[in-house]
Amino acid sequence: MNGARSLLQGLVAAGVDTCFMNPGTSEMHFVAALDDVPAMRGVLGLFEGVVTGAADGYGRIAGRPAAALLHLGPGLGNGIANLHNARRAHTPVVTIVGDHATYHKAFDAPLESDIDSLARPVSGWLRHPASPASLAVDAAAAVEAASGPPGTVATLIVPADISWSDVVGDGSADGAPAGTGAPRPVEGAGRWKRDGAPAGDAVDGGTVDEIAKILRSGEPAALLVGGRATCAEGLFAAAAVSQATGAKLLCETFPANLERGAGVPAVERLAYLAEMATAQLEGLRHLILVDAKSPVSFFAYPGKPSDLVPEGCGVRTLATGADDVVGALSGLQESVGGSNAPTGGTEGRRPEPPAGPLTAQAVAAALGAALPEGAIVSDEGNTAGLFVSGETAHAPRHNWLCLTGGAIGQGLPVATGAALAAPDRPVVALEADGSAMYTLQALWTQAREGLDVTTIVFDNGSYAILELELSRVGAGASGERARAMLDLDRPRLDFVSLAQGMGVPAARVTTAEEMTAQLAGAFAEDGPHVIQAVLGKGLF
Amino acid sequence: MNGARSLLQGLVAAGVDTCFMNPGTSEMHFVAALDDVPAMRGVLGLFEGVVTGAADGYGRIAGRPAAALLHLGPGLGNGIANLHNARRAHTPVVTIVGDHATYHKAFDAPLESDIDSLARPVSGWLRHPASPASLAVDAAAAVEAASGPPGTVATLIVPADISWSDVVGDGSADGAPAGTGAPRPVEGAGRWKRDGAPAGDAVDGGTVDEIAKILRSGEPAALLVGGRATCAEGLFAAAAVSQATGAKLLCETFPANLERGAGVPAVERLAYLAEMATAQLEGLRHLILVDAKSPVSFFAYPGKPSDLVPEGCGVRTLATGADDVVGALSGLQESVGGSNAPTGGTEGRRPEPPAGPLTAQAVAAALGAALPEGAIVSDEGNTAGLFVSGETAHAPRHNWLCLTGGAIGQGLPVATGAALAAPDRPVVALEADGSAMYTLQALWTQAREGLDVTTIVFDNGSYAILELELSRVGAGASGERARAMLDLDRPRLDFVSLAQGMGVPAARVTTAEEMTAQLAGAFAEDGPHVIQAVLGKGLF
């Protein structure tokens, strides 16, 4: 048995059964080993950003890591943006970067580069396997590190000769027990659970009681939930605390995986625009963080504060990502005397299917009217997608996956990975036209794997978010040459043609009625679909 | 005047008049300044790999840097693969990475990451501007560093507040003179010259004479030319040396910019496959490097040597990339008594236009029959493109730009940048179907800018190079699950549809006659074209 096969077996033994990949020569033994380890499913992406983003989407839904196999430094480079998003989402991901053979590195061959330097900014854990025999152990360690809590990107940099050489011994000489044992049961994606990951450390009762006391004081307070607190169980506990104490319930701006819709407590998300977030936080004396960071402005703007916490507001942490977040919320619920019966679930209702010319609002209403129960929504709709959250708030229960790290090009790959993690659930990708073009190759993987993903492209012919930002940063009255850099209208992108080129059926819609009809068709039929929603140009 | 405008002016003053960009919020002041500095042309790419690859192509043809504007760490990440190729090509490129405002970094906002760690592996030079006033100086220093020789990637990491704040003073307080002065004349792309870059240090006469003595000894010897030695002037001198001494004339495997065709001395390129390169080098006693690295295997293969220099062969360096490479070759020519009259130019002739079913050979012959004089060929045709070099060897004089760093996804962006550097010259991009999908967004920039690029996609429905490598690395008889990871056939990519989706006219051809007709049409008409050459599946 060679190292590559041992690595694959080690991953499977640790519960990883899906490997997204865009391999090259240095990873060929890993690819060849797929035939020896049938429990591992290989999923090909045509670009590394698809591979890493899909692993992110998979991990968010499955609650356990997929592997992402990348080719040397440049292959890792192409995957960095979505690994950045995964790191921000605390998604468990095991990245495997193939490297030149150990003895080959000294020759500075064309693809040689400093992989460590590229990997560190996006990796919470990094290891260089020492020998073929250590790979099974290294795989187990990577999965453990990736799983957290908090989840993170764990990276193995595997030289080709360590992949192709025979395993001698069982790896225990390398300082850890062999990572053998029966495969962990593959739990699939629980319909509402992310049940793969360990719960984390219990939060001490003193902290819980102290925060309970603050909340019972009657002073203006808010709970800010994020991370693993945005599962239904966490939201129910948080809603009960809110109900019992009058504390406001807020959610971080871009949660990694928010459960919402009918039956789940609604939670107000902090706005992206600092001006709006400031208004949401105004007057607070206490802000309680629950697996969320203290709110800061996404970007700096001249003359505006970066820290959004109002003056005179104290910030306390109930639980970090390393803690048993849901347990801490339950403890707080008990401590404040909150109801034990799940309360505060959102009432179920749908908007009327819209009529007339297509607007961003009409797209949102059409989706709200049609969103299937159990859907997973990957949201990279940016400005044009602004109304979707409101119009789907009362739709049947679903999950919402956001752009956690701000690195554009996440939406389609995350949708792809989510669909593989939950093959029985419909997936919706909300894409802005600009964002869609970063990792559009994900559509091909969706077609190849027959994934049930419906992509709505909000086509406003521009980087509308940047039109907004251009004025927000005080860059002055923008001229024609500046505006041309934010303009996607010359030529206008034809997403029907682009999707069909990758084997995905697609349609272009210009009225609300067409939107409704296309959504119905896409949800009724298995496999991927793209709907190009043609809107007016620019911002709203 | 704010820092962003000063930076733009500084770049223009140093001779940089083209900025490829995919900006975000932190770069908005830079974008706004385009209207104040009309000498700077902004060119939008829909993905950062297009931006950096286009800057590489521009620099290879213009001989002076373009700028590449990127958004924070993830934007840089997306551009790393093609910066890696540019670094390997010794192309002058000025990379500008926008960062969060200095005071905002402490807040660890979602897009915060370790930009330095990402930038270092692909940057020969890196600077953090200290103030708005220093930006003009920093721009001049970056252009100087990028220009070399040897050329390199020079990176400026520019915080948003340094961009938006007013310039106070002239930057000399930051330790260098202000980078003002009249703009350097913009020379455009000389038809056969890369005349922007400084020549480099003179090689000392002792080295030249010593190498001349070796070559005159009559022992089997070869000149291995690369880098700036592959311009026509260098090749004429090298050919004269070869003719006078009997030394073999070889070229590195993937030259950044090789002049070839009728009238230019032909040079045998070292093969990509180590087995073939070993045969080319067999029996040599002396290998003379001229701005080239000593030959090594691209990848390591079990049981095969990494170093391809035969045993008993001495390796000497005539000139490195820092030296006056062409001057050194001319000196050597003189020292060995080589003819001063340009000799050894390739005879001009074309293959007959092919007939019958389309094969990789027929595509190559059709191109050889039609390649316009003065063409620039960006070659990422990989396995299916193997025959093109031979069939175009006697075509009218042209330039050939190779995949220097092995990071796939270079071809279309490099073609895009080359076309902007030389608007009067036809550009041909040779693309493999797999490779084309990494940075296909380049087609949109070609359409927007009306660039005269003809792209031939060799469609064999697979990562054929990896089918070859899978057996070469000794990964054994590959099974069905392994082969599926190298297969692009489910679904087959429709490049006509993909190109049209980005506004580029396209055609699908299945016979040699159609190929000839489509090439004639594409060369006769301005603007971009894509020709999907449908071949049999897999390797040849």
Interface residues (C-beta under 8 A of the other chain):
Chain A: M21 P23 G24 T25 S26 M28 H29 V31 A32 A33 L34 D35 P38 G42 L44 L46 F47 G49 G73 P74 G75 G77 N78 I80 A81 H84 N85 R88 H100 A101 Y103 H104 F107 D108 A109 P110 L111 S113 D114 S117 L118 R120 P121 V122 A160 D161 W164 F254 K293 V296 S297 F298 F299 A300 P302 S306 D307 T404 G405 G406 A407 I408 G409 G434 M437 Y438 L440 Q441 W444 A447 R448 L466 E469 L470 R472 V473 G474 A475 G476 S478 G479 E480 R481 A482 A484 M485 L486 D487 L488 R490 P491 R492 L493 D494 F495 V496 S497 L498 Q500 G501 M502 G503
Chain B: M21 P23 G24 T25 S26 M28 H29 V31 A32 A33 L34 D35 P38 G42 L44 L46 F47 G49 G73 P74 G75 G77 N78 I80 A81 H84 N85 R88 H100 A101 Y103 H104 F107 D108 A109 P110 L111 S113 D114 S117 L118 R120 P121 V122 A160 D161 W164 F254 K293 V296 S297 F298 F299 A300 P302 S306 D307 T404 G405 G406 A407 I408 G409 G434 M437 Y438 L440 Q441 W444 A447 R448 L466 E469 L470 R472 V473 G474 A475 G476 S478 G479 E480 R481 A482 A484 M485 L486 D487 L488 R490 P491 R492 L493 D494 F495 V496 S497 L498 Q500 G501 M502 G503
